[in-house]
Amino acid sequence: MSPAAIANAEPNTLLSPMNSAPADFDAARDLPPGFMDFFLPLHRRFTPRQRQLVVRRTEILQASLEGNKPQHRFPSDAVRNGWRITLPEWCQDQRNQMTGPADDAELCVKMLNSGAPGVMLDLEDSCVNEWSHQATAVTNILECLRGRLSYYDQKRGRTVTIQPSSTVIFTRPRGLHLNQAGLIPGELVSASLFDVARIFYRIDPAELKHPLCFYIPKSESAEEALWWRDLFQELARGRGLAHDYIKCMALVESHPLAFQMEEFAYNLRDHILGLNLGRWDYMASLIHFNLDDPDWVLPDRNTIPHNVAFFQNLRELMPEICHHRGILAIGGMTALYPSREDAELNARALAVLEKDKKNEADCLMDGAWTGHPDQNAIAVAQFPHPNQLQSRPKSASRYPGLRPLPVGVGKRSVDGTRAAVRTVIRYRHGVLSGQGASLLDGYMEDLATDRIYRLMIAQRVMHRDLVRVEDADGHPVKHTPQFISQLFDEELERLLAESPAKDSPEEAERFQRAREISEAMIVNGEFSPS
């Protein structure tokens, strides 16, 4: 497909979901004065490139499913030379980065008052990709950057404001795979571009305590780093700022990118502060790129240990690359959530957190992600202060195996499949209710974990004749499409009986719709991170 064809393709040919502005959208009324004059030249330059990158992703995925799996690259001369990044003083300590949906003002304020060294305000996986939610989230982000966001605490009868601190604030825009509709009649724009542009347009660098920082999500190649580099530098040039004014961290959430981390950092060397192992999306991507392989049918998700080899090998490689180049290596999120109402669950969640973060620290990571203020102190305590940039493993492999088979861990059970079905229905119900992340059975589930479960169900159906999945009595149960539909029926019935939906036709209809969407996504092979 030629670049021109890509740029002019209809939305459904790009297989890229989108958020759309309301039918009565009026740019002059609904966007800041002058924004579209600022945005249109950026759109003409960067959206065609974004679409080319999206098409390239589909080609690489298809090649993997045909047996041409991602591999380590032999570094170019530019990557082999002695380049190194010097971290600014203001981000030397990122031992814990709290993350959460930016459309929740109360959570934003609580995260910024938690004492965490870093906070990531999310427009992506944990924030519903819908116009009003995104608009609220952007407003909250701008107020957080200015230190002015507040919320009213009903329980205590007072307004809570952001307290002064050295916390570094990052914004995670939507990924390159997503489009934004409704801004320009008959055209799509890159959601990443729109998010970054509308935040940059409204900030005054003089008001910020540190340079504007973004968290780049869902990248799949080193080449994509050039898109972000060029965007950051074009924005800075237009404002008369230093070319390296905008800073970023980047998530390693896709299997192909795991083989290109050093090249990716090199391409963003004027901007990048660190890499982060986004392990739930990474697990989903690992399944997706190996969906053809019955040896990659994973065990039930919550029976996979945190130090399983396909995580651990990457967890040990990332700090080696990052520290060699002078940037931070940040670990992932622990899904089990603390509870102030359930003492037993709370103790278990914090114990799991401590063990998980200690493992990441032992792998020489410099910090991790958490999602709840009660996790901050325990997470920070696991990491030497302020970072481990000078630490290098004694016998690191530059080219470790990043696809070790998941053998000898966990179990494959019908109960696990049933839990996956139940979770995707409940997660999608949350999305239809305006929640991008939902606390389900003690686990914080967002788009990444929903994607894992949909892929796991699809694996078990695709390879049902080769992979044994057992019921509670140890008998194999073949996962036919009919069996999966039966589980969806049964779990929907249970959810309707257990929830307020039994007394609310509107809630019942929402659960029914969530069930239909979730099963259809699996049947139709819709596994992109959206």
C-alpha positions as CSV (number, residue, x, y, z in Angstrom):
1,M,0.0,0.0,0.0
2,S,1.5,3.4,-1.0
3,P,1.9,6.3,1.4
4,A,-0.8,8.2,-0.5
5,A,-3.2,5.3,-0.3
6,I,-2.5,5.0,3.4
7,A,-3.1,8.7,4.0
8,N,-6.4,8.6,2.2
9,A,-7.7,5.2,3.4
10,E,-11.1,5.0,5.0
11,P,-11.2,4.2,8.7
12,N,-12.3,0.6,8.4
13,T,-9.4,-0.2,6.1
14,L,-6.9,0.9,8.8
15,L,-8.4,-1.3,11.5
16,S,-7.8,1.5,14.0
17,P,-10.6,2.3,16.4
18,M,-11.4,5.9,17.2
19,N,-13.0,8.4,19.4
20,S,-15.2,10.9,17.6
21,A,-16.2,14.5,18.5
22,P,-19.9,15.0,19.1
23,A,-22.2,15.6,16.1
24,D,-22.6,19.3,17.1
25,F,-18.9,19.8,17.5
26,D,-17.7,23.4,16.7
27,A,-14.0,23.9,16.8
28,A,-14.4,27.6,17.4
29,R,-16.5,26.9,20.4
30,D,-15.2,23.6,21.7
31,L,-11.4,24.1,21.3
32,P,-9.2,27.0,22.5
33,P,-9.0,30.0,20.2
34,G,-6.5,29.5,17.4
35,F,-5.9,25.9,18.2
36,M,-7.0,24.6,14.8
37,D,-4.6,27.0,13.0
38,F,-1.9,25.6,15.1
39,F,-2.9,22.0,14.7
40,L,-3.6,21.7,11.0
41,P,0.0,22.0,9.8
42,L,1.0,19.4,12.4
43,H,-1.8,17.1,11.1
44,R,-0.7,17.4,7.5
45,R,2.8,16.5,8.4
46,F,2.4,13.8,11.1
47,T,-0.9,12.0,10.5
48,P,0.2,10.4,7.1
49,R,3.4,9.1,8.9
50,Q,1.3,7.7,11.7
51,R,-0.8,5.8,9.3
52,Q,2.2,4.4,7.5
53,L,3.5,3.2,10.9
54,V,0.2,1.5,11.7
55,V,0.1,-0.4,8.4
56,R,3.7,-1.4,9.0
57,R,2.7,-2.9,12.4
58,T,0.1,-5.1,10.7
59,E,2.7,-6.3,8.3
60,I,5.1,-7.3,11.1
61,L,2.4,-9.0,13.1
62,Q,1.3,-11.0,10.0
63,A,4.9,-12.0,9.4
64,S,5.2,-13.2,12.9
65,L,2.0,-15.3,12.6
66,E,3.5,-16.8,9.5
67,G,6.7,-17.9,11.4
68,N,8.9,-14.8,10.9
69,K,9.2,-13.9,14.6
70,P,10.7,-10.7,16.0
71,Q,14.5,-11.1,16.6
72,H,17.3,-9.1,18.1
73,R,18.9,-6.6,15.7
74,F,22.6,-6.2,15.2
75,P,23.2,-2.7,16.3
76,S,24.1,0.0,13.8
77,D,27.3,2.1,14.1
78,A,25.2,4.9,15.7
79,V,23.9,2.5,18.4
80,R,27.3,0.9,19.0
81,N,29.1,4.1,19.7
82,G,29.6,5.6,23.1
83,W,26.6,7.9,23.3
84,R,25.2,8.5,26.8
85,I,22.3,10.6,28.3
86,T,22.7,12.8,31.4
87,L,19.6,12.8,33.5
88,P,18.4,16.1,34.8
89,E,18.5,16.5,38.6
90,W,14.7,16.8,38.8
91,C,14.1,13.3,37.7
92,Q,17.0,11.4,39.3
93,D,14.6,9.7,41.7
94,Q,11.7,7.8,40.2
95,R,11.5,4.9,42.6
96,N,7.7,4.9,42.3
97,Q,5.5,6.3,39.6
98,M,1.8,6.4,40.5
99,T,-0.6,6.0,37.6
100,G,-4.3,6.5,37.0
101,P,-7.0,7.9,34.7
102,A,-6.7,11.6,34.2
103,D,-10.5,12.1,34.1
104,D,-10.8,11.4,37.8
105,A,-9.9,14.7,39.5
106,E,-9.9,13.2,43.0
107,L,-7.5,10.4,42.1
108,C,-5.2,12.9,40.3
109,V,-5.0,15.0,43.4
110,K,-4.5,12.0,45.7
111,M,-1.7,10.7,43.5
112,L,0.1,14.0,43.5
113,N,-0.2,14.3,47.3
114,S,0.9,10.7,47.9
115,G,4.6,11.5,48.1
116,A,5.4,9.4,45.0
117,P,8.4,10.6,43.1
118,G,6.5,10.5,39.9
119,V,2.9,10.6,38.7
120,M,1.6,9.5,35.3
121,L,-1.8,11.1,34.3
122,D,-3.4,8.7,31.8
123,L,-5.3,9.5,28.7
124,E,-4.9,5.9,27.4
125,D,-5.6,2.4,28.9
126,S,-7.2,3.5,32.1
127,C,-9.2,6.4,30.6
128,V,-12.3,5.7,28.5
129,N,-11.6,6.6,24.8
130,E,-14.6,8.9,24.5
131,W,-14.8,12.6,23.8
132,S,-16.2,13.9,27.1
133,H,-13.9,11.7,29.2
134,Q,-10.8,12.8,27.2
135,A,-11.8,16.5,27.4
136,T,-12.2,16.3,31.1
137,A,-8.9,14.4,31.4
138,V,-7.0,17.1,29.4
139,T,-8.5,19.9,31.6
140,N,-7.4,18.0,34.7
141,I,-3.9,17.5,33.4
142,L,-3.5,21.2,32.6
143,E,-4.7,22.1,36.1
144,C,-2.3,19.5,37.6
145,L,0.6,20.9,35.7
146,R,-0.3,24.3,37.1
147,G,-0.8,22.9,40.6
148,R,-4.4,24.1,40.7
149,L,-6.5,21.0,40.5
150,S,-8.8,20.3,43.6
151,Y,-11.7,18.1,44.6
152,Y,-14.3,18.3,47.4
153,D,-13.9,15.7,50.0
154,Q,-17.5,14.8,50.9
155,K,-16.5,12.6,53.9
156,R,-14.4,15.4,55.5
157,G,-16.4,18.4,54.2
158,R,-13.5,20.2,52.8
159,T,-11.8,21.1,49.5
160,V,-8.5,19.2,48.9
161,T,-5.8,20.9,46.8
162,I,-2.5,19.8,45.3
163,Q,0.3,20.3,47.9
164,P,3.7,21.6,46.7
165,S,6.2,18.8,46.0
166,S,9.0,17.7,43.7
167,T,6.8,15.0,42.1
168,V,7.5,14.7,38.4
169,I,4.3,14.8,36.3
170,F,4.0,12.8,33.1
171,T,1.1,12.6,30.7
172,R,0.4,9.5,28.8
173,P,-1.3,10.3,25.4
174,R,-3.2,7.8,23.4
175,G,-1.0,5.5,21.2
176,L,-0.1,5.7,17.6
177,H,-2.6,2.9,16.8
178,L,-5.6,5.2,17.6
179,N,-7.3,7.8,15.5
180,Q,-9.4,10.8,16.4
181,A,-12.5,11.6,14.3
182,G,-14.7,14.6,14.0
183,L,-12.2,17.4,14.2
184,I,-11.8,17.8,10.4
185,P,-14.8,16.9,8.1
186,G,-14.1,13.6,6.3
187,E,-10.6,13.1,7.8
188,L,-9.1,11.3,10.7
189,V,-6.2,12.7,12.8
190,S,-3.7,10.9,14.9
191,A,-5.0,10.6,18.5
192,S,-1.4,10.8,19.8
193,L,-0.9,14.1,17.9
194,F,-4.1,15.6,19.1
195,D,-3.4,14.7,22.7
196,V,0.1,16.1,22.7
197,A,-0.8,19.2,20.7
198,R,-3.7,20.3,22.8
199,I,-1.7,20.0,26.0
200,F,1.4,21.7,24.6
201,Y,-0.7,24.5,23.1
202,R,-2.1,25.5,26.5
203,I,0.9,25.3,28.7
204,D,3.2,28.1,29.7
205,P,6.7,26.7,30.4
206,A,7.2,29.5,33.0
207,E,4.3,28.0,35.0
208,L,5.8,24.5,35.2
209,K,8.1,23.2,37.8
210,H,9.9,21.0,35.2
211,P,9.9,20.7,31.4
212,L,6.7,19.2,29.9
213,C,6.9,15.4,30.1
214,F,5.1,12.6,28.2
215,Y,4.9,8.9,28.6
216,I,5.0,7.3,25.1
217,P,2.7,4.2,24.9
218,K,2.3,1.2,22.7
219,S,5.4,1.6,20.5
220,E,6.3,-1.3,18.3
221,S,9.5,-0.3,16.6
222,A,12.6,2.0,16.9
223,E,11.4,3.8,13.8
224,E,8.3,5.0,15.7
225,A,10.6,6.9,18.1
226,L,11.5,9.2,15.1
227,W,7.8,10.2,14.8
228,W,7.8,11.3,18.5
229,R,11.2,12.9,18.2
230,D,10.2,15.0,15.2
231,L,6.9,16.0,16.8
232,F,8.5,17.1,20.1
233,Q,11.1,19.1,18.2
234,E,8.6,20.7,15.8
235,L,6.5,21.8,18.8
236,A,9.5,23.3,20.6
237,R,10.7,25.1,17.4
238,G,7.3,26.7,16.9
239,R,7.4,28.1,20.5
240,G,11.1,29.2,20.3
241,L,12.1,26.7,22.9
242,A,15.2,24.5,23.0
243,H,14.8,21.6,20.6
244,D,15.1,19.1,23.6
245,Y,12.7,21.0,25.8
246,I,10.0,18.2,25.9
247,K,11.1,15.1,27.8
248,C,9.6,11.6,27.8
249,M,9.7,8.1,29.1
250,A,8.5,5.2,27.0
251,L,6.7,2.0,27.7
252,V,8.0,-1.3,26.3
253,E,4.6,-2.9,25.8
254,S,5.1,-4.8,22.6
255,H,7.1,-7.9,21.8
256,P,8.9,-6.4,18.7
257,L,10.0,-3.4,20.7
258,A,11.7,-5.6,23.3
259,F,14.3,-6.4,20.6
260,Q,14.9,-2.7,19.7
261,M,15.1,-0.9,23.0
262,E,18.5,0.6,22.5
263,E,17.7,1.7,19.0
264,F,14.5,3.3,20.3
265,A,16.3,5.2,23.0
266,Y,19.0,6.3,20.6
267,N,16.4,7.8,18.3
268,L,14.9,9.8,21.2
269,R,18.2,10.5,22.9
270,D,17.6,14.3,23.2
271,H,14.3,13.6,25.1
272,I,14.2,10.3,26.8
273,L,14.6,9.8,30.5
274,G,13.9,6.1,30.8
275,L,12.1,3.0,29.7
276,N,9.3,1.2,31.5
277,L,8.3,-2.5,31.2
278,G,4.5,-2.3,30.7
279,R,4.2,-6.0,31.5
280,W,0.5,-6.6,31.1
281,D,0.4,-5.1,27.6
282,Y,3.6,-6.9,27.0
283,M,2.1,-10.2,27.9
284,A,-0.8,-9.5,25.6
285,S,1.5,-8.6,22.8
286,L,3.6,-11.8,23.4
287,I,0.4,-13.9,23.1
288,H,-0.7,-11.9,20.0
289,F,2.6,-12.4,18.1
290,N,2.6,-16.1,19.0
291,L,-1.1,-16.8,18.5
292,D,-0.2,-19.3,15.8
293,D,1.9,-21.4,18.2
294,P,0.2,-24.0,20.5
295,D,3.3,-24.0,22.8
296,W,2.4,-20.5,23.7
297,V,-1.1,-21.2,25.1
298,L,-0.6,-19.6,28.5
299,P,-1.8,-20.8,31.9
300,D,-4.6,-19.1,33.8
301,R,-3.4,-15.5,34.2
302,N,-3.4,-15.4,38.0
303,T,-1.3,-18.6,38.2
304,I,1.6,-17.1,36.2
305,P,4.3,-16.0,38.7
306,H,5.7,-12.5,38.5
307,N,9.1,-13.8,37.7
308,V,8.1,-16.1,34.9
309,A,11.0,-16.4,32.4
310,F,9.5,-14.3,29.6
311,F,9.1,-11.4,32.0
312,Q,12.3,-12.0,33.9
313,N,14.6,-12.2,30.9
314,L,13.3,-8.8,29.7
315,R,13.3,-7.4,33.2
316,E,17.0,-8.2,33.4
317,L,17.8,-6.9,29.9
318,M,16.1,-3.5,30.3
319,P,18.3,-2.2,33.1
320,E,21.5,-3.3,31.3
321,I,20.5,-1.3,28.2
322,C,19.2,1.7,30.1
323,H,22.0,2.0,32.6
324,H,24.6,1.6,29.8
325,R,23.0,4.7,28.2
326,G,22.4,6.7,31.4
327,I,18.5,6.4,31.6
328,L,16.2,4.9,34.1
329,A,14.6,1.4,33.9
330,I,11.1,1.3,35.5
331,G,9.2,-1.8,36.4
332,G,5.5,-2.6,36.0
333,M,2.3,-2.5,37.8
334,T,1.2,-5.0,40.4
335,A,-2.4,-5.9,39.6
336,L,-3.6,-7.0,43.1
337,Y,-4.9,-3.9,44.8
338,P,-4.9,-3.0,48.5
339,S,-8.2,-2.5,50.4
340,R,-9.0,-0.4,53.4
341,E,-12.2,-2.4,54.0
342,D,-10.8,-5.9,53.7
343,A,-7.8,-6.4,56.1
344,E,-7.0,-9.9,54.8
345,L,-7.0,-8.8,51.1
346,N,-5.0,-5.6,52.1
347,A,-2.3,-7.7,53.8
348,R,-2.0,-10.1,50.9
349,A,-1.9,-7.3,48.3
350,L,0.9,-5.4,50.1
351,A,2.9,-8.6,50.6
352,V,2.6,-9.4,46.9
353,L,3.6,-5.8,46.1
354,E,6.7,-6.0,48.3
355,K,7.9,-9.3,46.8
356,D,7.2,-8.0,43.3
357,K,9.0,-4.7,43.7
358,K,11.9,-6.4,45.5
359,N,12.4,-8.7,42.5
360,E,12.4,-5.7,40.2
361,A,15.0,-3.9,42.4
362,D,17.1,-7.0,42.4
363,C,17.0,-7.0,38.6
364,L,18.5,-3.4,38.9
365,M,15.3,-1.6,38.0
366,D,15.2,2.0,39.3
367,G,11.6,2.1,40.2
368,A,8.1,0.7,39.5
369,W,4.5,1.6,38.9
370,T,1.7,1.6,41.5
371,G,-1.9,2.7,41.3
372,H,-2.9,3.3,45.0
373,P,-1.5,5.8,47.5
374,D,-1.1,3.0,50.1
375,Q,1.4,1.3,47.9
376,N,3.8,4.1,47.6
377,A,5.9,3.7,50.8
378,I,6.3,-0.1,50.3
379,A,7.3,0.4,46.6
380,V,9.8,3.1,47.3
381,A,11.4,1.1,50.2
382,Q,12.4,-1.7,47.8
383,F,14.7,0.5,45.7
384,P,18.0,1.9,46.7
385,H,18.0,5.7,46.7
386,P,17.7,7.5,44.4
387,N,18.4,5.1,41.5
388,Q,20.7,2.3,40.4
389,L,22.2,3.9,37.3
390,Q,25.7,3.0,38.2
391,S,24.8,-0.7,38.7
392,R,25.4,-3.2,36.0
393,P,24.8,-7.0,36.2
394,K,27.9,-9.1,36.5
395,S,27.2,-11.5,33.6
396,A,24.5,-9.8,31.5
397,S,23.6,-11.2,28.1
398,R,23.0,-8.5,25.5
399,Y,20.9,-10.9,23.4
400,P,18.9,-13.1,25.8
401,G,16.1,-15.3,24.7
402,L,12.9,-13.2,24.9
403,R,10.5,-16.1,24.0
404,P,11.2,-18.8,26.5
405,L,8.3,-21.2,26.5
406,P,5.9,-20.9,29.4
407,V,6.5,-24.5,30.6
408,G,6.3,-25.7,34.2
409,V,4.3,-22.7,35.5
410,G,0.6,-22.3,36.4
411,K,-2.3,-24.4,35.3
412,R,-4.8,-24.4,32.4
413,S,-8.3,-24.8,33.8
414,V,-11.9,-24.3,32.9
415,D,-12.2,-22.2,36.0
416,G,-9.4,-20.0,34.5
417,T,-11.3,-19.7,31.2
418,R,-14.5,-18.9,33.1
419,A,-12.7,-16.2,35.1
420,A,-11.5,-14.7,31.9
421,V,-15.0,-14.6,30.4
422,R,-16.4,-13.1,33.6
423,T,-13.6,-10.4,33.7
424,V,-14.0,-9.3,30.1
425,I,-17.8,-8.9,30.5
426,R,-17.3,-6.9,33.7
427,Y,-14.5,-4.8,32.2
428,R,-16.5,-3.9,29.1
429,H,-19.5,-3.1,31.3
430,G,-17.2,-0.7,33.2
431,V,-16.2,0.9,29.9
432,L,-19.9,1.3,28.9
433,S,-20.4,2.9,32.3
434,G,-17.6,5.4,31.7
435,Q,-14.8,3.6,33.6
436,G,-11.5,2.9,31.9
437,A,-10.2,0.8,34.8
438,S,-12.2,-1.3,37.2
439,L,-11.4,-3.0,40.5
440,L,-12.6,-6.6,40.1
441,D,-12.1,-9.2,42.8
442,G,-9.2,-7.3,44.2
443,Y,-7.4,-6.9,40.9
444,M,-7.2,-3.6,39.0
445,E,-8.2,-4.4,35.5
446,D,-7.8,-2.0,32.5
447,L,-7.6,-2.4,28.8
448,A,-4.3,-4.3,29.0
449,T,-5.7,-7.1,31.2
450,D,-8.9,-7.2,29.2
451,R,-6.8,-7.7,26.1
452,I,-4.8,-10.5,27.8
453,Y,-8.0,-12.4,28.7
454,R,-9.5,-12.1,25.2
455,L,-6.3,-13.4,23.7
456,M,-6.1,-16.3,26.2
457,I,-9.7,-17.3,25.4
458,A,-8.9,-17.2,21.7
459,Q,-5.7,-19.3,22.2
460,R,-7.7,-22.0,23.9
461,V,-10.2,-22.1,21.1
462,M,-7.6,-22.0,18.3
463,H,-5.5,-24.8,19.7
464,R,-8.2,-26.9,21.4
465,D,-7.1,-30.1,19.7
466,L,-3.5,-29.8,20.9
467,V,-3.7,-28.2,24.3
468,R,-5.3,-29.7,27.4
469,V,-7.5,-27.5,29.6
470,E,-9.0,-29.4,32.6
471,D,-12.1,-29.1,34.7
472,A,-12.2,-29.3,38.5
473,D,-12.1,-33.1,38.3
474,G,-9.0,-33.1,36.0
475,H,-10.9,-34.1,32.9
476,P,-10.0,-32.3,29.6
477,V,-12.6,-29.9,28.2
478,K,-12.3,-29.0,24.5
479,H,-12.7,-25.2,24.1
480,T,-15.0,-25.0,21.1
481,P,-16.6,-21.8,20.1
482,Q,-19.9,-23.3,21.3
483,F,-18.4,-24.0,24.8
484,I,-17.1,-20.4,25.0
485,S,-20.5,-19.1,24.1
486,Q,-22.0,-21.3,26.8
487,L,-19.6,-19.8,29.4
488,F,-20.5,-16.3,28.3
489,D,-24.2,-17.2,28.7
490,E,-23.6,-18.7,32.2
491,E,-21.4,-15.8,33.4
492,L,-23.8,-13.2,32.1
493,E,-26.6,-14.9,34.0
494,R,-24.6,-15.0,37.2
495,L,-23.6,-11.3,36.9
496,L,-27.2,-10.3,36.3
497,A,-28.3,-12.3,39.3
498,E,-25.6,-11.0,41.6
499,S,-25.6,-7.3,40.7
500,P,-28.0,-4.4,40.9
501,A,-28.8,-5.3,37.3
502,K,-31.5,-7.7,38.4
503,D,-33.5,-4.7,39.5
504,S,-32.4,-2.3,36.8
505,P,-33.4,-2.8,33.1
506,E,-30.7,-0.3,32.1
507,E,-28.0,-2.1,33.9
508,A,-29.1,-5.4,32.6
509,E,-29.0,-4.1,29.1
510,R,-25.5,-2.7,29.7
511,F,-24.3,-6.1,30.9
512,Q,-25.9,-7.8,27.9
513,R,-24.2,-5.3,25.5
514,A,-20.9,-5.9,27.3
515,R,-21.2,-9.6,26.8
516,E,-22.0,-9.2,23.1
517,I,-19.1,-6.8,22.5
518,S,-16.6,-9.0,24.4
519,E,-17.5,-12.2,22.6
520,A,-17.6,-10.5,19.2
521,M,-14.1,-9.1,19.7
522,I,-12.8,-12.6,20.3
523,V,-14.7,-14.2,17.4
524,N,-13.6,-11.4,15.1
525,G,-10.0,-11.5,16.1
526,E,-9.9,-7.9,17.5
527,F,-6.9,-8.0,19.7
528,S,-5.2,-4.7,19.0
529,P,-4.7,-2.6,22.2
530,S,-7.9,-0.6,21.8
